[in-house]
Amino acid sequence: MPELNIYEIIGTISGLVGVWLAARQNVWTWPVGLVSVVAYTIFFFQIKLYADMGLQVFFAGASLYGWCDWLYGGKNKTELPVSRLSTVSAVLCILAGGIFTILLGWYFRNFTDASYPVLDSGLAGFSLVGQFLLTRKKIENWILWFVVDVVYVWLYFQKGAFLTACLYFVFLGLAVQGYLNWRRDFQPATK
């Protein structure tokens, strides 16, 4: 049995609690998420998933932004409501994820000893998009996270990060739960 890594354990526990809180639209998702981010930054460096490591730095900034936006990003600085993406925004999100995949994949393939450079970059790129959608309370974030998490389960299993693979398997269920909770709370804008 592989030796457990303390950073993976801390990242797993705090990550699980953070996503559970997000599915419930609880603003404490953001500070709890910051704990996970720090732990996973170190862990991903150790296992040479550099795109995932860099993604954690983005998640730190997004967590601070999301924390403020969820509290004060609505009309008249009130709580931000759940909303949907427009078709144009959805296309732009897909393009952004694709561009991140190409650019990061090229960099990590040519200039590092990264493991799975293109796949890791694609997952990181679409995770950037998912995190942005989460901070803006766009319900589609849960659909994107579900797809990304399926692939992450496989990747972390391949890297021997079994605890993290299990975490992302649980994230699959939380993504479904988050989507259902947010869909219940979604109120289309009235004109």
C-alpha positions as CSV (number, residue, x, y, z in Angstrom):
1,M,0.0,0.0,0.0
2,P,1.4,3.4,-0.9
3,E,2.4,5.8,1.9
4,L,-0.1,8.5,2.6
5,N,1.0,12.1,2.1
6,I,0.0,14.6,4.8
7,Y,-0.6,17.3,2.2
8,E,-2.9,15.0,0.2
9,I,-4.8,14.2,3.4
10,I,-5.3,17.8,4.4
11,G,-6.2,18.8,0.8
12,T,-8.7,15.9,0.6
13,I,-10.5,16.6,3.8
14,S,-10.7,20.4,3.3
15,G,-11.6,20.0,-0.4
16,L,-14.4,17.6,0.5
17,V,-15.8,20.0,3.1
18,G,-15.4,23.0,0.7
19,V,-17.3,21.4,-2.2
20,W,-20.0,20.1,0.2
21,L,-20.4,23.7,1.4
22,A,-20.5,25.0,-2.2
23,A,-23.3,22.6,-3.1
24,R,-25.3,24.2,-0.3
25,Q,-24.4,27.8,-1.4
26,N,-22.6,28.3,1.9
27,V,-20.1,31.2,1.8
28,W,-17.7,29.2,4.1
29,T,-16.8,27.2,1.0
30,W,-14.2,29.8,0.2
31,P,-12.1,30.0,3.3
32,V,-12.2,26.2,3.7
33,G,-11.2,25.9,0.0
34,L,-8.1,28.0,0.7
35,V,-6.8,25.4,3.1
36,S,-7.3,22.7,0.4
37,V,-5.5,24.9,-2.2
38,V,-2.4,25.3,-0.1
39,A,-2.1,21.6,0.7
40,Y,-2.7,20.5,-2.9
41,T,-0.2,23.1,-4.3
42,I,2.5,21.3,-2.3
43,F,1.2,17.8,-3.1
44,F,0.9,18.4,-6.9
45,F,4.4,19.7,-7.0
46,Q,5.6,16.6,-5.3
47,I,3.9,14.3,-7.9
48,K,4.9,16.5,-10.9
49,L,1.4,17.6,-11.9
50,Y,2.5,21.1,-12.5
51,A,-0.6,22.4,-14.3
52,D,-2.7,21.2,-11.3
53,M,-0.2,22.9,-9.0
54,G,-0.5,26.2,-10.9
55,L,-4.3,25.8,-10.9
56,Q,-4.2,25.8,-7.1
57,V,-2.6,29.3,-7.2
58,F,-5.5,30.4,-9.4
59,F,-8.0,28.8,-7.0
60,A,-6.5,30.8,-4.1
61,G,-7.3,34.1,-5.9
62,A,-10.6,32.8,-7.1
63,S,-11.5,31.8,-3.6
64,L,-10.9,35.3,-2.3
65,Y,-12.9,36.7,-5.2
66,G,-15.7,34.2,-4.8
67,W,-15.9,34.9,-1.1
68,C,-16.5,38.6,-1.7
69,D,-18.7,38.1,-4.8
70,W,-21.0,35.6,-3.1
71,L,-21.5,38.1,-0.2
72,Y,-21.7,41.3,-2.1
73,G,-21.9,40.6,-5.9
74,G,-25.7,40.8,-6.2
75,K,-27.8,43.9,-6.9
76,N,-27.1,46.7,-4.4
77,K,-24.2,44.7,-3.0
78,T,-26.5,41.8,-1.8
79,E,-25.9,38.1,-2.0
80,L,-25.3,36.9,-5.5
81,P,-28.2,34.7,-6.9
82,V,-27.8,31.5,-9.0
83,S,-28.0,32.3,-12.7
84,R,-27.5,30.6,-16.1
85,L,-25.0,31.2,-18.9
86,S,-26.1,32.7,-22.2
87,T,-25.4,30.7,-25.3
88,V,-22.6,33.1,-26.3
89,S,-21.0,32.9,-22.8
90,A,-21.2,29.0,-22.9
91,V,-19.3,29.1,-26.3
92,L,-16.7,31.5,-24.9
93,C,-16.2,29.2,-21.9
94,I,-15.6,26.2,-24.1
95,L,-13.1,28.3,-26.3
96,A,-11.3,29.5,-23.2
97,G,-10.9,26.0,-21.9
98,G,-9.6,24.8,-25.3
99,I,-7.1,27.7,-25.5
100,F,-5.8,27.0,-22.0
101,T,-5.4,23.3,-23.0
102,I,-3.4,24.1,-26.1
103,L,-1.2,26.7,-24.5
104,L,-0.5,25.0,-21.2
105,G,-0.2,21.6,-22.9
106,W,2.4,22.9,-25.3
107,Y,4.4,24.6,-22.5
108,F,4.4,21.6,-20.1
109,R,5.1,19.1,-22.9
110,N,8.1,21.1,-24.2
111,F,9.6,22.7,-21.1
112,T,9.0,20.5,-18.1
113,D,9.1,16.9,-17.0
114,A,5.3,17.0,-16.4
115,S,3.4,13.9,-16.2
116,Y,0.4,13.7,-18.7
117,P,1.1,17.3,-19.9
118,V,-1.7,17.8,-22.3
119,L,-4.4,15.9,-20.3
120,D,-3.3,17.7,-17.1
121,S,-3.4,21.0,-18.9
122,G,-6.8,20.4,-20.4
123,L,-8.2,19.5,-17.0
124,A,-6.6,22.6,-15.5
125,G,-7.9,24.8,-18.3
126,F,-11.5,23.6,-17.9
127,S,-11.1,23.8,-14.1
128,L,-10.2,27.4,-14.5
129,V,-13.5,27.9,-16.4
130,G,-15.4,25.9,-13.8
131,Q,-14.0,27.9,-10.9
132,F,-14.9,31.2,-12.7
133,L,-18.5,29.9,-13.2
134,L,-18.7,28.8,-9.6
135,T,-17.6,32.3,-8.3
136,R,-20.3,33.9,-10.5
137,K,-22.9,31.3,-9.3
138,K,-23.6,30.0,-12.8
139,I,-25.4,26.7,-12.5
140,E,-23.5,25.2,-15.4
141,N,-20.4,25.0,-13.3
142,W,-21.7,21.8,-11.8
143,I,-22.0,20.1,-15.2
144,L,-18.5,21.1,-16.1
145,W,-17.1,19.9,-12.8
146,F,-18.9,16.6,-13.2
147,V,-17.1,16.0,-16.6
148,V,-13.7,17.2,-15.4
149,D,-14.0,15.1,-12.2
150,V,-14.6,11.9,-14.1
151,V,-11.3,12.4,-16.0
152,Y,-9.5,13.5,-12.8
153,V,-10.5,10.3,-11.0
154,W,-8.8,8.3,-13.8
155,L,-5.7,10.6,-13.8
156,Y,-5.1,10.5,-10.1
157,F,-5.6,6.8,-10.0
158,Q,-2.9,6.5,-12.7
159,K,-0.6,8.7,-10.6
160,G,-1.1,6.5,-7.5
161,A,-2.9,9.4,-5.7
162,F,-5.6,7.1,-4.6
163,L,-6.9,9.3,-1.8
164,T,-7.3,12.2,-4.2
165,A,-8.9,9.9,-6.8
166,C,-11.4,8.9,-4.1
167,L,-12.0,12.6,-3.3
168,Y,-12.8,13.4,-6.9
169,F,-15.1,10.4,-7.1
170,V,-17.0,11.9,-4.2
171,F,-16.9,15.2,-6.0
172,L,-18.9,13.6,-8.8
173,G,-21.8,13.0,-6.4
174,L,-21.4,16.5,-4.9
175,A,-21.5,18.0,-8.4
176,V,-24.9,16.2,-9.0
177,Q,-26.1,17.4,-5.6
178,G,-24.9,20.9,-6.2
179,Y,-26.6,21.1,-9.6
180,L,-29.9,19.8,-8.1
181,N,-29.7,22.2,-5.2
182,W,-28.9,25.2,-7.3
183,R,-31.5,24.3,-9.9
184,R,-34.1,24.3,-7.2
185,D,-32.9,27.8,-6.1
186,F,-32.6,29.2,-9.6
187,Q,-35.0,32.0,-10.3
188,P,-35.0,33.3,-13.9
189,A,-34.7,37.0,-14.1
190,T,-38.0,38.8,-14.7
191,K,-38.2,41.8,-17.0
